[in-house]
Amino acid sequence: MRPEPDAGADGHENPEPASPAFRFEVQPEFHEIPLGANPDDAPLDEQMVAFARDYWGGQAEREPLCALTAALYSVNSRHLVSEGAVYYAMGVFPVGGGEDGSKSQERVSRCNLLVSVQELNNPDPVLAVAGIAETLARRKDGGDVQPVRLPAGPAVVHIAGTRMVWESADGEQERFSVRIEIWLPFPDEDRVLLMCLSTTDVQDLYMYQAVLADIADTIAFDDSSRDRRGDPAVSPAVASTPTPNPFG
């Protein structure tokens, strides 16, 4: 589904200027987390309460969990918006089982998708991509850096992992996560679009590479955005599906 140029993914009209700077489509397995960036929407706290109840299933005995989830996500969402975030979603992907439904899924894999707009001195997208690739290659976290060509223009793919270690009563614990980033300069603006998919299900890296590649192929910049520097409006197209109960 792709919304009309003057409407957001939820059907509400976007603040002026109405035409989005860019758009993209995500798979139905993604479930949007409110950011409260649209002033026409209900207040963020109200959106988060509804989101948390969908997340936990709405049972009365889980109301304390709903309140905690809403509070934590509200704080995080406000921080993300201050950092340039325009879209945030969780992905819940079934793994295994037959495509025809003859076999039950083996497990569920989860990820987060964050889309943000960052300022960038962008004299030319090709030069900008070269600079981004060099900068990412020199970062301490390392990872793989690869310039690519998307339908929307030249971009950089960056894949890196993180090891988290903490002490517990059972001794030292560790956990790994992986993130896949796509850096895509705007055609004629001093901005860059950053898509970051992260997951602790590192065994599913190849699946998530394909997931993000499919999303990246749908990115389209609005021609009118070339005359609108500084407006980070985005109208992503998402399926309006309820957030799944995390207990399965």
DRENDO-1510 file (C-alpha; in Angstrom, 1 decimal, always signed):
<recs>
REC; n; res; u; v; w
REC; 1; MET; +0.0; +0.0; +0.0 .
REC; 2; ARG; +1.3; +3.5; -0.8 .
REC; 3; PRO; -0.5; +6.6; +0.6 .
REC; 4; GLU; -1.5; +9.6; -1.3 .
REC; 5; PRO; +1.1; +12.4; -1.3 .
REC; 6; ASP; -0.8; +14.5; +1.2 .
REC; 7; ALA; -1.4; +11.8; +3.8 .
REC; 8; GLY; +0.7; +9.9; +6.2 .
REC; 9; ALA; +0.7; +6.1; +6.6 .
REC; 10; ASP; -2.1; +6.3; +9.1 .
REC; 11; GLY; -4.3; +8.4; +6.9 .
REC; 12; HIS; -3.8; +11.6; +8.8 .
REC; 13; GLU; -2.8; +14.7; +6.9 .
REC; 14; ASN; +0.8; +15.7; +7.4 .
REC; 15; PRO; +1.7; +19.2; +8.6 .
REC; 16; GLU; +2.6; +21.7; +5.9 .
REC; 17; PRO; +4.3; +21.3; +3.5 .
REC; 18; ALA; +2.1; +18.3; +2.8 .
REC; 19; SER; +4.1; +16.5; +0.1 .
REC; 20; PRO; +6.6; +14.1; +1.7 .
REC; 21; ALA; +10.3; +14.4; +1.1 .
REC; 22; PHE; +10.6; +10.6; +0.5 .
REC; 23; ARG; +8.6; +7.4; +0.9 .
REC; 24; PHE; +9.2; +3.7; +1.3 .
REC; 25; GLU; +7.4; +0.5; +1.9 .
REC; 26; VAL; +7.9; -2.1; +4.6 .
REC; 27; GLN; +6.8; -5.7; +5.0 .
REC; 28; PRO; +3.7; -6.5; +7.0 .
REC; 29; GLU; +5.8; -8.1; +9.7 .
REC; 30; PHE; +6.9; -4.6; +10.8 .
REC; 31; HIS; +4.7; -2.8; +13.4 .
REC; 32; GLU; +5.2; +0.9; +13.9 .
REC; 33; ILE; +6.1; +2.4; +17.2 .
REC; 34; PRO; +4.7; +5.9; +17.8 .
REC; 35; LEU; +7.2; +8.8; +17.7 .
REC; 36; GLY; +4.7; +11.6; +18.3 .
REC; 37; ALA; +6.2; +13.6; +15.5 .
REC; 38; ASN; +2.9; +14.5; +13.8 .
REC; 39; PRO; +1.1; +17.3; +15.8 .
REC; 40; ASP; -2.2; +16.2; +14.2 .
REC; 41; ASP; -2.0; +12.8; +16.0 .
REC; 42; ALA; -3.1; +12.1; +19.6 .
REC; 43; PRO; -0.5; +13.0; +22.2 .
REC; 44; LEU; +2.4; +10.7; +22.3 .
REC; 45; ASP; +1.5; +9.3; +25.8 .
REC; 46; GLU; -1.9; +8.3; +24.6 .
REC; 47; GLN; -0.4; +6.6; +21.5 .
REC; 48; MET; +2.0; +4.7; +23.7 .
REC; 49; VAL; -0.7; +3.5; +26.0 .
REC; 50; ALA; -2.6; +2.1; +23.0 .
REC; 51; PHE; +0.6; +0.6; +21.6 .
REC; 52; ALA; +1.5; -1.1; +24.9 .
REC; 53; ARG; -1.9; -2.6; +25.3 .
REC; 54; ASP; -1.7; -4.0; +21.7 .
REC; 55; TYR; +1.8; -5.3; +22.6 .
REC; 56; TRP; +0.8; -7.2; +25.7 .
REC; 57; GLY; -2.6; -8.3; +24.5 .
REC; 58; GLY; -4.8; -6.0; +26.7 .
REC; 59; GLN; -5.3; -8.4; +29.6 .
REC; 60; ALA; -6.0; -6.7; +32.9 .
REC; 61; GLU; -3.3; -8.7; +34.7 .
REC; 62; ARG; -0.7; -7.2; +32.4 .
REC; 63; GLU; -1.7; -3.6; +33.0 .
REC; 64; PRO; +1.5; -2.9; +35.1 .
REC; 65; LEU; +3.6; -4.2; +32.2 .
REC; 66; CYS; +1.6; -2.0; +29.8 .
REC; 67; ALA; +2.3; +1.1; +31.9 .
REC; 68; LEU; +6.0; +0.3; +32.2 .
REC; 69; THR; +6.2; -0.4; +28.4 .
REC; 70; ALA; +4.4; +2.8; +27.6 .
REC; 71; ALA; +6.7; +4.9; +29.9 .
REC; 72; LEU; +9.9; +3.4; +28.6 .
REC; 73; TYR; +9.0; +3.7; +24.9 .
REC; 74; SER; +7.7; +7.3; +25.4 .
REC; 75; VAL; +11.1; +8.4; +26.7 .
REC; 76; ASN; +12.9; +6.5; +24.0 .
REC; 77; SER; +10.7; +7.9; +21.2 .
REC; 78; ARG; +11.2; +11.5; +22.3 .
REC; 79; HIS; +14.9; +10.9; +22.3 .
REC; 80; LEU; +14.9; +9.4; +18.9 .
REC; 81; VAL; +12.9; +12.3; +17.5 .
REC; 82; SER; +15.5; +14.7; +18.9 .
REC; 83; GLU; +18.1; +12.7; +17.0 .
REC; 84; GLY; +16.3; +13.0; +13.7 .
REC; 85; ALA; +14.2; +9.8; +13.7 .
REC; 86; VAL; +11.1; +9.9; +11.4 .
REC; 87; TYR; +10.1; +6.2; +11.6 .
REC; 88; TYR; +10.5; +3.4; +14.2 .
REC; 89; ALA; +9.1; -0.1; +14.1 .
REC; 90; MET; +9.6; -3.6; +15.5 .
REC; 91; GLY; +9.7; -6.6; +13.2 .
REC; 92; VAL; +8.4; -10.0; +14.2 .
REC; 93; PHE; +9.3; -12.6; +11.6 .
REC; 94; PRO; +8.3; -16.3; +11.7 .
REC; 95; VAL; +11.2; -18.6; +10.9 .
REC; 96; GLY; +10.7; -22.1; +9.5 .
REC; 97; GLY; +7.6; -23.9; +8.6 .
REC; 98; GLY; +6.1; -24.4; +5.1 .
REC; 99; GLU; +5.1; -21.6; +2.9 .
REC; 100; ASP; +1.8; -23.2; +2.4 .
REC; 101; GLY; +1.1; -23.3; +6.1 .
REC; 102; SER; +1.3; -27.1; +6.3 .
REC; 103; LYS; +4.0; -26.9; +9.0 .
REC; 104; SER; +4.1; -24.7; +12.0 .
REC; 105; GLN; +6.9; -22.1; +12.4 .
REC; 106; GLU; +10.0; -23.2; +14.3 .
REC; 107; ARG; +10.5; -19.9; +16.1 .
REC; 108; VAL; +10.1; -16.1; +15.9 .
REC; 109; SER; +12.8; -13.7; +15.1 .
REC; 110; ARG; +12.7; -10.0; +16.1 .
REC; 111; CYS; +14.4; -6.9; +15.0 .
REC; 112; ASN; +14.0; -3.1; +15.1 .
REC; 113; LEU; +13.9; -0.7; +12.2 .
REC; 114; LEU; +14.9; +2.9; +12.7 .
REC; 115; VAL; +14.8; +5.5; +9.9 .
REC; 116; SER; +16.3; +9.0; +10.5 .
REC; 117; VAL; +17.3; +12.0; +8.6 .
REC; 118; GLN; +20.8; +13.6; +9.3 .
REC; 119; GLU; +22.4; +16.8; +8.2 .
REC; 120; LEU; +25.2; +16.2; +5.7 .
REC; 121; ASN; +27.5; +18.5; +3.6 .
REC; 122; ASN; +26.4; +16.9; +0.3 .
REC; 123; PRO; +28.0; +18.6; -2.7 .
REC; 124; ASP; +27.1; +15.6; -4.8 .
REC; 125; PRO; +25.6; +12.2; -3.9 .
REC; 126; VAL; +28.5; +10.2; -5.4 .
REC; 127; LEU; +31.1; +12.2; -3.5 .
REC; 128; ALA; +29.0; +12.1; -0.4 .
REC; 129; VAL; +28.8; +8.3; -0.6 .
REC; 130; ALA; +32.6; +8.0; -1.0 .
REC; 131; GLY; +33.1; +10.2; +2.1 .
REC; 132; ILE; +30.5; +8.2; +4.1 .
REC; 133; ALA; +32.1; +4.9; +3.1 .
REC; 134; GLU; +35.6; +6.1; +4.2 .
REC; 135; THR; +34.4; +7.4; +7.5 .
REC; 136; LEU; +32.5; +4.2; +8.4 .
REC; 137; ALA; +35.5; +2.1; +7.4 .
REC; 138; ARG; +37.6; +4.0; +9.9 .
REC; 139; ARG; +35.2; +3.6; +12.8 .
REC; 140; LYS; +36.4; +1.5; +15.8 .
REC; 141; ASP; +33.5; -0.9; +15.6 .
REC; 142; GLY; +34.7; -2.0; +12.1 .
REC; 143; GLY; +32.3; -4.0; +10.1 .
REC; 144; ASP; +31.8; -4.4; +6.4 .
REC; 145; VAL; +31.3; -1.3; +4.2 .
REC; 146; GLN; +30.1; -1.5; +0.7 .
REC; 147; PRO; +29.0; +1.3; -1.7 .
REC; 148; VAL; +25.9; +0.2; -3.7 .
REC; 149; ARG; +23.5; +1.6; -6.3 .
REC; 150; LEU; +19.8; +1.8; -5.3 .
REC; 151; PRO; +16.9; +2.8; -7.5 .
REC; 152; ALA; +16.9; +6.1; -5.5 .
REC; 153; GLY; +20.6; +6.8; -6.0 .
REC; 154; PRO; +24.1; +5.8; -4.7 .
REC; 155; ALA; +24.3; +4.6; -1.1 .
REC; 156; VAL; +26.5; +2.8; +1.4 .
REC; 157; VAL; +25.7; -0.4; +3.2 .
REC; 158; HIS; +27.4; -0.9; +6.6 .
REC; 159; ILE; +27.1; -4.1; +8.7 .
REC; 160; ALA; +28.6; -4.3; +12.1 .
REC; 161; GLY; +28.2; -6.4; +15.3 .
REC; 162; THR; +28.3; -5.6; +19.0 .
REC; 163; ARG; +29.3; -7.7; +22.0 .
REC; 164; MET; +27.6; -6.8; +25.3 .
REC; 165; VAL; +29.0; -8.2; +28.6 .
REC; 166; TRP; +27.7; -7.9; +32.1 .
REC; 167; GLU; +28.1; -9.5; +35.5 .
REC; 168; SER; +25.3; -11.5; +37.1 .
REC; 169; ALA; +24.8; -13.9; +40.0 .
REC; 170; ASP; +25.6; -16.7; +37.6 .
REC; 171; GLY; +28.9; -15.1; +36.4 .
REC; 172; GLU; +29.7; -13.2; +33.3 .
REC; 173; GLN; +27.0; -13.0; +30.7 .
REC; 174; GLU; +27.3; -12.0; +27.1 .
REC; 175; ARG; +25.0; -11.2; +24.2 .
REC; 176; PHE; +25.6; -10.2; +20.6 .
REC; 177; SER; +23.7; -8.0; +18.3 .
REC; 178; VAL; +24.1; -7.0; +14.7 .
REC; 179; ARG; +23.0; -3.9; +12.8 .
REC; 180; ILE; +22.6; -3.3; +9.1 .
REC; 181; GLU; +22.7; +0.4; +8.0 .
REC; 182; ILE; +21.9; +2.0; +4.7 .
REC; 183; TRP; +23.2; +5.5; +4.1 .
REC; 184; LEU; +21.4; +7.3; +1.2 .
REC; 185; PRO; +22.2; +10.9; +0.4 .
REC; 186; PHE; +19.3; +13.1; -0.7 .
REC; 187; PRO; +19.6; +14.0; -4.4 .
REC; 188; ASP; +20.0; +17.7; -4.1 .
REC; 189; GLU; +20.0; +18.5; -0.4 .
REC; 190; ASP; +22.5; +18.6; +2.5 .
REC; 191; ARG; +20.8; +15.6; +4.2 .
REC; 192; VAL; +21.3; +11.9; +4.3 .
REC; 193; LEU; +18.6; +9.2; +4.9 .
REC; 194; LEU; +19.8; +6.5; +7.4 .
REC; 195; MET; +18.0; +3.2; +7.7 .
REC; 196; CYS; +19.2; +1.0; +10.5 .
REC; 197; LEU; +17.9; -2.6; +11.1 .
REC; 198; SER; +19.2; -4.1; +14.3 .
REC; 199; THR; +18.6; -7.5; +16.0 .
REC; 200; THR; +20.0; -9.8; +18.7 .
REC; 201; ASP; +19.0; -12.8; +16.6 .
REC; 202; VAL; +22.4; -12.7; +14.8 .
REC; 203; GLN; +21.8; -16.1; +13.2 .
REC; 204; ASP; +19.2; -14.4; +11.0 .
REC; 205; LEU; +21.6; -11.9; +9.6 .
REC; 206; TYR; +21.2; -13.1; +6.0 .
REC; 207; MET; +17.4; -13.0; +6.2 .
REC; 208; TYR; +17.5; -9.4; +7.5 .
REC; 209; GLN; +19.9; -8.3; +4.8 .
REC; 210; ALA; +17.3; -9.4; +2.3 .
REC; 211; VAL; +14.5; -7.7; +4.3 .
REC; 212; LEU; +16.3; -4.4; +4.3 .
REC; 213; ALA; +17.4; -4.7; +0.7 .
REC; 214; ASP; +13.7; -5.1; -0.3 .
REC; 215; ILE; +12.8; -2.0; +1.7 .
REC; 216; ALA; +15.7; +0.0; +0.2 .
REC; 217; ASP; +14.5; -0.8; -3.3 .
REC; 218; THR; +11.2; +1.0; -2.6 .
REC; 219; ILE; +12.7; +4.3; -1.4 .
REC; 220; ALA; +11.6; +7.2; -3.7 .
REC; 221; PHE; +12.5; +10.8; -3.2 .
REC; 222; ASP; +9.8; +13.4; -3.9 .
REC; 223; ASP; +10.9; +15.7; -6.7 .
REC; 224; SER; +9.4; +18.7; -4.8 .
REC; 225; SER; +11.8; +18.0; -1.9 .
REC; 226; ARG; +14.6; +19.5; -3.9 .
REC; 227; ASP; +13.1; +23.0; -3.1 .
REC; 228; ARG; +12.5; +22.2; +0.6 .
REC; 229; ARG; +15.8; +22.2; +2.6 .
REC; 230; GLY; +15.4; +21.3; +6.2 .
REC; 231; ASP; +12.0; +19.6; +6.1 .
REC; 232; PRO; +12.3; +16.0; +7.3 .
REC; 233; ALA; +8.8; +15.0; +6.5 .
REC; 234; VAL; +8.4; +11.3; +5.6 .
REC; 235; SER; +5.4; +9.3; +4.6 .
REC; 236; PRO; +6.3; +5.6; +4.9 .
REC; 237; ALA; +3.8; +3.1; +3.6 .
REC; 238; VAL; +3.1; +0.4; +6.2 .
REC; 239; ALA; +0.5; -2.3; +6.6 .
REC; 240; SER; -2.0; -1.5; +9.3 .
REC; 241; THR; -1.7; -4.7; +11.3 .
REC; 242; PRO; -1.9; -4.9; +15.1 .
REC; 243; THR; +1.2; -5.4; +17.1 .
REC; 244; PRO; +1.6; -9.1; +17.9 .
REC; 245; ASN; +1.5; -10.4; +21.4 .
REC; 246; PRO; +5.1; -11.1; +22.4 .
REC; 247; PHE; +4.1; -14.3; +24.2 .
REC; 248; GLY; +3.1; -15.8; +20.8 .
</recs>
